[in-house]
Amino acid sequence: MLRPLTGLFPQADFPNLLLGLELADDAAVYRLTDDLALVQTLDFFPPVVDDPYVFGAVAAANAMSDVFAMGGEVVLALNIAAFPESLPLEMVTEILRGGAEKVAEAGGVVAGGHTIYDDEPKYGMCVTGTVRPDRILTKGGARPGHALYLTKPLGTGIVLSAARADAADPAELAAAQESMLALNLRPSRLVREAGAGAVTDVTGFGLVGHAHEVARLSGVRVVLEAGALPLLPGALRHAAAGVRTGGAGRNREHFGPDVTYAGPLDPALEDVLFDPQTSGGLLVSLPPERADGLERRFAAEGLALWRIGEVTVGSGIEVRP
């Protein structure tokens, strides 16, 4: 996730830097030739689950997701890790194995990396992908009239927080892990082929935060249908019981002033809107005449897809019950 930072390295001085610090898109894109550009991103975080292999695989899926959100294909990854000296070697090996096997699933290879000692384990990747310069997917392509889709259910932050408090059922944690482990590779290819307008992956800013970025960069208003949102098992129950994350509070503080509610909303469902996601799905805007075709393609391949709203004239986010 790149946050806007203007003036440090003026992008106009680097014409081959197609996307960089001055635009808040999912990854940097650098043109090598008229037909080839590099997509580069980096992400790492502390363990989100206890199983070291699953942690490594989820961290890799999460890091690669930014490349897929740009319409790219993963070719290479480098590990970024910080481990306590006391962490058993077998656990370190499993974390790295989980990451390497997930990258291999995407068609890429892990070619090395860098590790330091730290009291709290952290793991992630710097990922390099490729994309045609004329086929880059960005957050700025949503237009009034577009349909809005999501490719994964929401609630990983809430469910994982409940699991850390021993409040989540095993089936709820298993469903969250399955969702986080699923690559956005095939959905990315399908929405690219369908002629998507805007695409981003839903991660730490939550659904509202990433929808807000689409609205801002596209110059439109994003309308979310709360009743159509897909939820992980247990997410609403735990939110109603008061399970929160620090990230959700920060998301609400930052993006909440730009959200308009068209009617009363279940407070638990409102919490889900701001819940930070790990390895979340793709948020996609699509011209309405292409919507049926995209839905058929996803259904034919057994992939999940939910229509969750629309794009209209205006600005900010509107949430309808």
C-alpha positions as a printed Julia matrix, in Angstrom:
321×3 Matrix{Float64}:
   0.0     0.0     0.0
   1.51    3.3    -1.09
   0.38    6.45    0.68
   0.59    9.8    -1.19
   3.83   11.67   -0.63
   4.32   14.65   -2.9
   7.45   16.63   -3.55
  10.07   14.14   -2.35
  10.84   12.75   -5.82
   8.83   14.69   -8.44
   7.3    12.06  -10.67
   7.54   14.34  -13.69
  11.32   13.94  -13.5
  10.95   10.18  -14.06
   8.64    9.68  -17.05
   8.94    5.89  -16.9
   7.63    5.86  -13.33
   3.98    5.37  -14.22
   2.77    5.07  -10.61
   4.78    6.06   -7.56
   4.81    8.17   -4.42
   2.55   10.91   -5.72
  -0.44    8.62   -6.26
  -2.01    6.39   -3.61
  -2.31    3.21   -5.64
  -1.56   -0.35   -4.59
   1.96   -0.68   -6.02
   4.66    1.19   -7.89
   4.79    0.67  -11.67
   7.9     1.37  -13.75
   7.89    1.12  -17.55
  10.8    -0.81  -19.08
   9.58   -0.89  -22.69
   6.4    -0.02  -24.56
   5.15   -3.54  -23.85
   6.56   -4.26  -20.4
   6.45   -2.61  -16.97
   7.53   -3.73  -13.52
   5.06   -3.77  -10.64
   6.67   -3.61   -7.21
   5.27   -3.72   -3.7
   6.25   -4.6    -0.14
   4.28   -5.76    2.88
   5.03   -7.47    6.21
   3.43   -7.79    9.63
   3.44   -9.77   12.92
   1.75  -13.18   13.08
  -2.0   -13.14   12.5
  -2.43  -16.87   13.26
  -0.59  -19.35   15.46
   0.34  -21.87   12.76
   3.74  -20.76   11.37
   3.19  -22.27    7.91
  -0.21  -20.6     7.55
   1.23  -17.31    8.78
   3.94  -17.43    6.11
   1.48  -18.33    3.37
  -1.01  -15.62    4.39
   1.74  -12.99    4.54
   2.85  -13.97    1.03
  -0.7   -13.94   -0.34
  -1.25  -10.53    1.21
   1.97   -9.1    -0.24
   1.31  -10.46   -3.74
  -2.23   -9.12   -3.74
  -1.06   -5.6    -4.57
   0.49   -6.9    -7.8
  -2.76   -8.64   -8.72
  -4.74   -5.48   -7.91
  -2.66   -3.67  -10.55
  -3.41   -6.36  -13.14
   0.08   -7.81  -12.9
   1.64  -11.26  -12.75
   4.07  -12.19   -9.97
   7.55  -13.22  -11.09
   9.85  -12.74   -8.09
   9.72  -12.22   -4.33
  12.25  -11.5    -1.59
  11.62  -12.38    2.05
  11.57   -9.66    4.71
  11.74  -11.13    8.19
  12.44  -10.31   11.82
  12.62  -13.2    14.29
  13.52  -13.51   17.98
  16.75  -15.39   18.6
  14.72  -17.76   20.78
  12.29  -18.73   18.01
  12.84  -22.41   17.16
  14.43  -23.0    13.78
  11.6   -25.35   12.84
   9.09  -22.5    13.18
  11.22  -20.15   11.09
  11.51  -22.85    8.44
   7.74  -23.35    8.35
   7.08  -19.61    7.98
   9.49  -19.38    5.07
   8.15  -22.58    3.52
   4.59  -21.26    3.68
   5.64  -18.07    1.92
   7.68  -19.85   -0.75
   4.93  -22.34   -1.59
   2.32  -19.59   -1.88
   4.57  -17.64   -4.27
   5.1   -20.81   -6.31
   1.32  -21.23   -6.49
   1.19  -17.79   -8.12
   3.83  -18.79  -10.68
   6.69  -16.88   -9.06
   9.84  -17.74   -7.14
  11.41  -16.59   -3.87
  14.99  -15.62   -4.62
  16.35  -14.63   -1.21
  15.68  -11.85    1.26
  16.89  -10.31    4.51
  16.38  -11.24    8.16
  17.12   -9.4    11.39
  16.63  -10.23   15.07
  13.64   -8.67   16.83
  11.68   -9.5    19.95
   8.45   -9.73   17.93
   8.4   -11.95   14.83
   7.46  -10.25   11.59
   7.36  -11.61    8.08
   6.44  -10.47    4.6
   7.79   -9.94    1.13
   8.98   -7.5    -1.46
   7.21   -8.67   -4.61
   8.02   -7.9    -8.22
   5.54   -8.49  -11.02
   5.07   -7.56  -14.64
   2.24   -5.88  -16.51
   1.65   -4.34  -19.92
   1.69   -0.54  -19.53
  -1.6    -0.3   -21.42
  -3.32   -2.88  -19.19
  -2.59   -1.49  -15.73
  -5.53   -1.61  -13.34
  -5.78    1.36  -10.97
  -8.11    2.87   -8.39
  -8.91    5.82  -10.64
 -11.05    4.17  -13.3
 -14.47    4.06  -11.64
 -17.22    5.96  -13.49
 -20.84    6.86  -12.62
 -23.07    3.93  -13.5
 -20.45    1.26  -12.81
 -21.45   -1.77  -10.77
 -19.33   -2.5    -7.68
 -18.12   -6.01   -6.81
 -16.15   -7.72   -4.03
 -14.37  -11.07   -4.37
 -13.9   -12.1    -0.71
 -16.04  -11.85    2.43
 -15.25   -9.3     5.12
 -14.35   -9.65    8.78
 -10.84  -11.11    9.06
  -9.72   -8.5    11.6
 -12.69   -9.15   13.87
 -12.5   -12.95   13.62
  -8.74  -13.04   14.21
  -9.13  -10.75   17.23
 -11.83  -13.05   18.59
  -9.55  -16.05   18.01
  -6.73  -14.4    19.98
  -9.19  -14.02   22.86
 -10.22  -17.69   22.53
 -13.74  -16.56   21.61
 -13.88  -17.78   17.98
 -15.14  -21.21   17.03
 -12.61  -23.42   15.18
 -14.84  -23.33   12.09
 -14.84  -19.52   12.14
 -11.05  -19.35   12.29
 -10.77  -22.0     9.59
 -13.04  -19.99    7.27
 -11.0   -16.82    7.87
  -7.75  -18.68    7.15
  -9.16  -20.21    3.98
 -10.19  -16.77    2.75
  -6.81  -15.2     3.55
  -4.93  -18.03    1.83
  -6.9   -17.68   -1.41
  -4.89  -15.83   -4.05
  -6.4   -12.9    -5.94
  -4.58  -14.08   -9.07
  -7.44  -15.65  -11.01
 -10.02  -12.99  -10.01
  -7.54  -10.34  -11.17
  -7.22  -11.98  -14.57
 -10.98  -12.29  -14.96
 -11.78   -8.67  -14.06
  -8.95   -7.48  -16.32
 -10.36   -9.5   -19.23
 -13.82   -8.12  -18.46
 -12.62   -4.52  -18.83
 -12.82   -3.43  -15.19
 -12.81    0.28  -14.48
 -11.19    0.52  -11.04
  -9.6    -2.26   -9.0
  -8.01   -2.33   -5.55
  -7.5    -4.97   -2.89
  -9.21   -4.54    0.47
  -6.62   -4.71    3.24
  -5.66   -2.56    6.22
  -7.92    0.43    5.5
 -11.03   -1.78    5.52
 -13.76   -1.73    2.9
 -14.69    1.89    3.56
 -11.1     3.1     3.42
 -10.3     1.42    0.12
 -13.66    2.4    -1.37
 -12.86    5.97   -0.31
  -9.59    5.84   -2.26
 -11.47    4.65   -5.35
 -13.97    7.48   -4.94
 -11.26   10.11   -4.44
  -8.98    9.05   -7.28
 -11.88    8.47   -9.68
 -13.77   11.65   -8.76
 -16.99    9.76   -8.0
 -19.28    8.7    -5.16
 -19.17    5.05   -4.1
 -22.46    3.63   -2.84
 -22.27    0.49   -0.67
 -25.3    -1.71   -0.06
 -24.73   -2.9     3.51
 -27.24   -5.72    3.19
 -25.36   -7.16    0.22
 -21.96   -7.34    1.92
 -20.5   -10.85    2.28
 -19.36  -11.64    5.82
 -17.11  -14.32    7.25
 -18.78  -16.7     9.7
 -18.78  -15.15   13.13
 -17.78  -11.65   12.05
 -21.11  -10.03   12.84
 -21.56  -12.02   16.06
 -18.17  -11.02   17.43
 -18.61   -7.4    16.36
 -21.94   -7.33   18.22
 -20.14   -8.73   21.27
 -17.72   -5.8    21.21
 -14.68   -7.34   19.51
 -12.63   -4.5    18.03
  -9.23   -3.86   16.51
  -7.05   -0.79   16.85
  -6.93   -0.52   13.07
 -10.72   -0.27   12.84
 -10.7     2.68   15.22
  -8.07    4.47   13.17
  -9.98    3.73    9.96
 -13.19    5.11   11.44
 -11.42    8.24   12.66
  -9.77    8.9     9.3
 -12.47    7.88    6.81
 -15.64    8.19    8.9
 -16.22   11.91    8.24
 -16.59   11.16    4.51
 -19.24    8.47    5.02
 -22.95    9.24    4.67
 -25.58    6.78    5.91
 -28.84    6.63    3.98
 -30.66    5.0     6.87
 -30.19    3.23   10.24
 -27.47    0.59   10.21
 -26.73   -2.25   12.63
 -23.75   -0.97   14.69
 -22.06   -4.36   14.35
 -22.31   -4.19   10.57
 -20.95   -0.66   10.67
 -17.94   -2.01   12.58
 -17.34   -4.53    9.78
 -17.2    -1.7     7.25
 -14.13   -0.27    9.01
 -12.55   -3.61    9.94
  -8.98   -3.94    8.6
  -8.57   -6.97    6.39
  -5.59   -9.26    5.9
  -5.28  -10.66    2.38
  -8.75   -9.38    1.53
 -10.55   -9.53   -1.78
 -10.59   -7.28   -4.8
 -12.95   -4.3    -4.92
 -13.93   -3.85   -8.57
 -15.96   -1.32  -10.54
 -17.3    -2.48  -13.89
 -19.46   -1.0   -16.67
 -22.97   -2.42  -16.19
 -23.14   -3.96  -19.66
 -20.2    -6.2   -18.71
 -21.51   -7.22  -15.29
 -23.5   -10.29  -16.35
 -20.55  -11.64  -18.3
 -18.22  -11.24  -15.32
 -20.7   -12.95  -13.0
 -20.99  -15.9   -15.42
 -17.2   -16.27  -15.66
 -16.76  -16.3   -11.9
 -19.61  -18.8   -11.46
 -18.22  -21.07  -14.18
 -14.88  -21.26  -12.37
 -16.42  -21.69   -8.93
 -15.1   -18.33   -7.71
 -16.98  -16.13   -5.25
 -18.24  -12.74   -6.41
 -20.66  -10.36   -4.73
 -22.31   -7.27   -6.17
 -22.18   -4.8    -3.29
 -23.11   -1.42   -4.71
 -22.67    1.09   -7.47
 -20.79    4.2    -8.52
 -22.64    7.51   -8.84
 -21.96   11.18   -9.42
 -20.55   13.01   -6.4
 -17.85   12.28   -3.84
 -17.21   10.24   -0.72
 -18.99    7.09    0.46
 -22.7     6.46    0.88
 -23.87    3.43    2.84
 -27.39    2.16    2.29
 -29.0    -0.31    4.74
